[in-house]
Amino acid sequence: MTKANKWRNYALALMGIVLVFWLLEKIFPESNEILLLKWAAIVPATITTLIAFALLFKGK
């Protein structure tokens, strides 16, 4: 498995977590804890996605 594939898998897993928190936010819109957890998951998902794309375009 190349580095880009490994980082892509991490990014996809984190995006799945973001999706779960997004759905929970739609079900329980008044919960501040879910909103904070969603944003806490978005930041690492964005960083790993950028790393995966950088490695993919770099060719490794």
N, CA, C and O atoms as a printed pandas DataFrame, in Angstrom:
     atom_number atom_name residue_name chain_id  residue_number  x_coord  y_coord  z_coord
0              1         N          MET        A               1    0.851   -1.177    0.000
1              2        CA          MET        A               1    0.000    0.000    0.000
2              3         C          MET        A               1    0.897    1.240    0.000
3              4         O          MET        A               1    1.809    1.362    0.818
4              5         N          THR        A               2    0.628    2.137   -0.912
5              6        CA          THR        A               2    1.431    3.351   -0.985
6              7         C          THR        A               2    1.009    4.323    0.104
7              8         O          THR        A               2   -0.037    4.160    0.733
8              9         N          LYS        A               3    1.844    5.343    0.316
9             10        CA          LYS        A               3    1.524    6.344    1.324
10            11         C          LYS        A               3    0.227    7.076    0.996
11            12         O          LYS        A               3   -0.573    7.370    1.884
12            13         N          ALA        A               4    0.027    7.366   -0.292
13            14        CA          ALA        A               4   -1.186    8.085   -0.691
14            15         C          ALA        A               4   -2.432    7.256   -0.391
15            16         O          ALA        A               4   -3.437    7.792    0.076
16            17         N          ASN        A               5   -2.371    5.950   -0.657
17            18        CA          ASN        A               5   -3.532    5.098   -0.369
18            19         C          ASN        A               5   -3.801    5.016    1.122
19            20         O          ASN        A               5   -4.956    5.007    1.547
20            21         N          LYS        A               6   -2.739    4.955    1.920
21            22        CA          LYS        A               6   -2.906    4.891    3.367
22            23         C          LYS        A               6   -3.582    6.168    3.872
23            24         O          LYS        A               6   -4.527    6.105    4.658
24            25         N          TRP        A               7   -3.097    7.320    3.423
25            26        CA          TRP        A               7   -3.680    8.590    3.856
26            27         C          TRP        A               7   -5.089    8.762    3.318
27            28         O          TRP        A               7   -5.934    9.361    3.984
28            29         N          ARG        A               8   -5.360    8.239    2.105
29            30        CA          ARG        A               8   -6.712    8.309    1.555
30            31         C          ARG        A               8   -7.668    7.504    2.428
31            32         O          ARG        A               8   -8.790    7.940    2.684
32            33         N          ASN        A               9   -7.233    6.340    2.882
33            34        CA          ASN        A               9   -8.076    5.521    3.758
34            35         C          ASN        A               9   -8.346    6.223    5.084
35            36         O          ASN        A               9   -9.466    6.179    5.594
36            37         N          TYR        A              10   -7.325    6.871    5.644
37            38        CA          TYR        A              10   -7.532    7.647    6.868
38            39         C          TYR        A              10   -8.542    8.762    6.632
39            40         O          TYR        A              10   -9.440    8.977    7.446
40            41         N          ALA        A              11   -8.395    9.470    5.517
41            42        CA          ALA        A              11   -9.299   10.580    5.215
42            43         C          ALA        A              11  -10.731   10.090    5.040
43            44         O          ALA        A              11  -11.667   10.724    5.527
44            45         N          LEU        A              12  -10.908    8.967    4.347
45            46        CA          LEU        A              12  -12.259    8.432    4.164
46            47         C          LEU        A              12  -12.883    8.016    5.493
47            48         O          LEU        A              12  -14.076    8.225    5.712
48            49         N          ALA        A              13  -12.090    7.436    6.369
49            50        CA          ALA        A              13  -12.612    7.042    7.681
50            51         C          ALA        A              13  -13.033    8.275    8.486
51            52         O          ALA        A              13  -14.091    8.280    9.116
52            53         N          LEU        A              14  -12.208    9.308    8.461
53            54        CA          LEU        A              14  -12.550   10.526    9.200
54            55         C          LEU        A              14  -13.761   11.227    8.592
55            56         O          LEU        A              14  -14.568   11.808    9.318
56            57         N          MET        A              15  -13.893   11.178    7.268
57            58        CA          MET        A              15  -15.076   11.770    6.634
58            59         C          MET        A              15  -16.333   11.007    7.024
59            60         O          MET        A              15  -17.403   11.600    7.161
60            61         N          GLY        A              16  -16.212    9.711    7.202
61            62        CA          GLY        A              16  -17.344    8.924    7.685
62            63         C          GLY        A              16  -17.761    9.351    9.081
63            64         O          GLY        A              16  -18.952    9.425    9.381
64            65         N          ILE        A              17  -16.792    9.629    9.928
65            66        CA          ILE        A              17  -17.098   10.107   11.279
66            67         C          ILE        A              17  -17.792   11.462   11.220
67            68         O          ILE        A              17  -18.750   11.707   11.953
68            69         N          VAL        A              18  -17.304   12.348   10.340
69            70        CA          VAL        A              18  -17.944   13.652   10.170
70            71         C          VAL        A              18  -19.398   13.479    9.727
71            72         O          VAL        A              18  -20.284   14.184   10.209
72            73         N          LEU        A              19  -19.638   12.548    8.816
73            74        CA          LEU        A              19  -21.000   12.301    8.345
74            75         C          LEU        A              19  -21.907   11.838    9.483
75            76         O          LEU        A              19  -23.060   12.261    9.570
76            77         N          VAL        A              20  -21.400   10.983   10.341
77            78        CA          VAL        A              20  -22.191   10.509   11.485
78            79         C          VAL        A              20  -22.548   11.675   12.399
79            80         O          VAL        A              20  -23.696   11.797   12.826
80            81         N          PHE        A              21  -21.572   12.538   12.705
81            82        CA          PHE        A              21  -21.864   13.685   13.566
82            83         C          PHE        A              21  -22.809   14.667   12.887
83            84         O          PHE        A              21  -23.625   15.301   13.556
84            85         N          TRP        A              22  -22.710   14.801   11.557
85            86        CA          TRP        A              22  -23.621   15.680   10.826
86            87         C          TRP        A              22  -25.053   15.158   10.940
87            88         O          TRP        A              22  -25.991   15.926   11.157
88            89         N          LEU        A              23  -25.207   13.828   10.789
89            90        CA          LEU        A              23  -26.543   13.242   10.920
90            91         C          LEU        A              23  -27.086   13.397   12.342
91            92         O          LEU        A              23  -28.269   13.684   12.527
92            93         N          LEU        A              24  -26.229   13.210   13.341
93            94        CA          LEU        A              24  -26.661   13.397   14.724
94            95         C          LEU        A              24  -27.074   14.841   14.980
95            96         O          LEU        A              24  -28.009   15.102   15.738
96            97         N          GLU        A              25  -26.372   15.777   14.343
97            98        CA          GLU        A              25  -26.729   17.183   14.506
98            99         C          GLU        A              25  -28.104   17.461   13.893
99           100         O          GLU        A              25  -28.864   18.274   14.418
100          101         N          LYS        A              26  -28.424   16.787   12.785
101          102        CA          LYS        A              26  -29.741   16.967   12.174
102          103         C          LYS        A              26  -30.844   16.362   13.037
103          104         O          LYS        A              26  -31.960   16.879   13.077
104          105         N          ILE        A              27  -30.527   15.261   13.731
105          106        CA          ILE        A              27  -31.517   14.607   14.586
106          107         C          ILE        A              27  -31.708   15.391   15.884
107          108         O          ILE        A              27  -32.836   15.570   16.343
108          109         N          PHE        A              28  -30.605   15.859   16.473
109          110        CA          PHE        A              28  -30.641   16.611   17.730
110          111         C          PHE        A              28  -30.058   18.003   17.501
111          112         O          PHE        A              28  -28.906   18.244   17.860
112          113         N          PRO        A              29  -30.823   18.926   16.914
113          114        CA          PRO        A              29  -30.257   20.223   16.530
114          115         C          PRO        A              29  -29.872   21.125   17.703
115          116         O          PRO        A              29  -29.080   22.050   17.527
116          117         N          GLU        A              30  -30.409   20.877   18.876
117          118        CA          GLU        A              30  -30.123   21.770   20.000
118          119         C          GLU        A              30  -28.917   21.331   20.838
119          120         O          GLU        A              30  -28.606   21.969   21.844
120          121         N          SER        A              31  -28.247   20.272   20.445
121          122        CA          SER        A              31  -27.134   19.739   21.230
122          123         C          SER        A              31  -25.818   20.407   20.841
123          124         O          SER        A              31  -25.324   20.227   19.728
124          125         N          ASN        A              32  -25.260   21.176   21.766
125          126        CA          ASN        A              32  -23.977   21.842   21.519
126          127         C          ASN        A              32  -22.815   20.859   21.514
127          128         O          ASN        A              32  -21.814   21.084   20.835
128          129         N          GLU        A              33  -22.942   19.764   22.272
129          130        CA          GLU        A              33  -21.860   18.777   22.333
130          131         C          GLU        A              33  -21.648   18.111   20.972
131          132         O          GLU        A              33  -20.510   17.890   20.558
132          133         N          ILE        A              34  -22.729   17.795   20.287
133          134        CA          ILE        A              34  -22.611   17.161   18.972
134          135         C          ILE        A              34  -21.988   18.128   17.978
135          136         O          ILE        A              34  -21.179   17.726   17.142
136          137         N          LEU        A              35  -22.359   19.398   18.066
137          138        CA          LEU        A              35  -21.772   20.413   17.185
138          139         C          LEU        A              35  -20.268   20.529   17.414
139          140         O          LEU        A              35  -19.500   20.627   16.457
140          141         N          LEU        A              36  -19.845   20.518   18.669
141          142        CA          LEU        A              36  -18.415   20.586   18.968
142          143         C          LEU        A              36  -17.679   19.341   18.489
143          144         O          LEU        A              36  -16.573   19.440   17.958
144          145         N          LEU        A              37  -18.285   18.169   18.671
145          146        CA          LEU        A              37  -17.666   16.929   18.202
146          147         C          LEU        A              37  -17.555   16.906   16.681
147          148         O          LEU        A              37  -16.574   16.404   16.131
148          149         N          LYS        A              38  -18.563   17.451   16.007
149          150        CA          LYS        A              38  -18.522   17.492   14.543
150          151         C          LYS        A              38  -17.344   18.345   14.078
151          152         O          LYS        A              38  -16.600   17.940   13.184
152          153         N          TRP        A              39  -17.174   19.506   14.670
153          154        CA          TRP        A              39  -16.060   20.371   14.266
154          155         C          TRP        A              39  -14.714   19.778   14.682
155          156         O          TRP        A              39  -13.709   19.994   14.006
156          157         N          ALA        A              40  -14.686   19.035   15.786
157          158        CA          ALA        A              40  -13.448   18.371   16.190
158          159         C          ALA        A              40  -13.078   17.259   15.218
159          160         O          ALA        A              40  -11.903   16.906   15.113
160          161         N          ALA        A              41  -14.046   16.703   14.510
161          162        CA          ALA        A              41  -13.760   15.671   13.508
162          163         C          ALA        A              41  -13.453   16.267   12.142
163          164         O          ALA        A              41  -12.721   15.660   11.359
164          165         N          ILE        A              42  -13.995   17.443   11.838
165          166        CA          ILE        A              42  -13.772   18.072   10.533
166          167         C          ILE        A              42  -12.319   18.491   10.352
167          168         O          ILE        A              42  -11.768   18.344    9.261
168          169         N          VAL        A              43  -11.697   19.004   11.391
169          170        CA          VAL        A              43  -10.314   19.492   11.275
170          171         C          VAL        A              43   -9.339   18.372   10.888
171          172         O          VAL        A              43   -8.606   18.545    9.914
172          173         N          PRO        A              44   -9.290   17.227   11.601
173          174        CA          PRO        A              44   -8.370   16.170   11.161
174          175         C          PRO        A              44   -8.747   15.574    9.806
175          176         O          PRO        A              44   -7.869   15.156    9.051
176          177         N          ALA        A              45  -10.042   15.530    9.491
177          178        CA          ALA        A              45  -10.455   15.014    8.184
178          179         C          ALA        A              45   -9.933   15.901    7.066
179          180         O          ALA        A              45   -9.486   15.405    6.032
180          181         N          THR        A              46   -9.989   17.195    7.267
181          182        CA          THR        A              46   -9.487   18.128    6.253
182          183         C          THR        A              46   -7.980   18.009    6.104
183          184         O          THR        A              46   -7.467   17.999    4.985
184          185         N          ILE        A              47   -7.268   17.917    7.212
185          186        CA          ILE        A              47   -5.800   17.818    7.160
186          187         C          ILE        A              47   -5.370   16.533    6.463
187          188         O          ILE        A              47   -4.486   16.561    5.607
188          189         N          THR        A              48   -5.988   15.404    6.822
189          190        CA          THR        A              48   -5.580   14.140    6.192
190          191         C          THR        A              48   -5.974   14.094    4.721
191          192         O          THR        A              48   -5.276   13.479    3.916
192          193         N          THR        A              49   -7.085   14.736    4.360
193          194        CA          THR        A              49   -7.456   14.806    2.949
194          195         C          THR        A              49   -6.430   15.595    2.157
195          196         O          THR        A              49   -6.054   15.195    1.055
196          197         N          LEU        A              50   -5.979   16.703    2.701
197          198        CA          LEU        A              50   -4.949   17.504    2.023
198          199         C          LEU        A              50   -3.641   16.727    1.882
199          200         O          LEU        A              50   -2.983   16.801    0.844
200          201         N          ILE        A              51   -3.266   15.986    2.917
201          202        CA          ILE        A              51   -2.043   15.172    2.844
202          203         C          ILE        A              51   -2.195   14.091    1.784
203          204         O          ILE        A              51   -1.269   13.843    1.011
204          205         N          ALA        A              52   -3.369   13.440    1.743
205          206        CA          ALA        A              52   -3.598   12.384    0.751
206          207         C          ALA        A              52   -3.517   12.935   -0.667
207          208         O          ALA        A              52   -2.907   12.313   -1.537
208          209         N          PHE        A              53   -4.119   14.081   -0.909
209          210        CA          PHE        A              53   -4.051   14.674   -2.242
210          211         C          PHE        A              53   -2.635   15.105   -2.591
211          212         O          PHE        A              53   -2.202   14.941   -3.731
212          213         N          ALA        A              54   -1.914   15.651   -1.626
213          214        CA          ALA        A              54   -0.534   16.059   -1.888
214          215         C          ALA        A              54    0.323   14.853   -2.262
215          216         O          ALA        A              54    1.103   14.919   -3.211
216          217         N          LEU        A              55    0.184   13.760   -1.527
217          218        CA          LEU        A              55    0.949   12.556   -1.837
218          219         C          LEU        A              55    0.511   11.933   -3.156
219          220         O          LEU        A              55    1.331   11.393   -3.898
220          221         N          LEU        A              56   -0.781   12.012   -3.443
221          222        CA          LEU        A              56   -1.292   11.444   -4.685
222          223         C          LEU        A              56   -0.746   12.202   -5.893
223          224         O          LEU        A              56   -0.335   11.597   -6.883
224          225         N          PHE        A              57   -0.748   13.526   -5.801
225          226        CA          PHE        A              57   -0.257   14.322   -6.928
226          227         C          PHE        A              57    1.260   14.326   -7.012
227          228         O          PHE        A              57    1.832   14.559   -8.077
228          229         N          LYS        A              58    1.912   14.064   -5.875
229          230        CA          LYS        A              58    3.370   13.965   -5.878
230          231         C          LYS        A              58    3.809   12.676   -6.565
231          232         O          LYS        A              58    4.902   12.613   -7.130
232          233         N          GLY        A              59    2.965   11.653   -6.520
233          234        CA          GLY        A              59    3.250   10.410   -7.216
234          235         C          GLY        A              59    3.871    9.326   -6.367
235          236         O          GLY        A              59    4.504    8.415   -6.899
236          237         N          LYS        A              60    3.706    9.402   -5.047
237          238        CA          LYS        A              60    4.279    8.377   -4.172
238          239         C          LYS        A              60    3.197    7.551   -3.559
239          240         O          LYS        A              60    3.482    6.634   -2.789
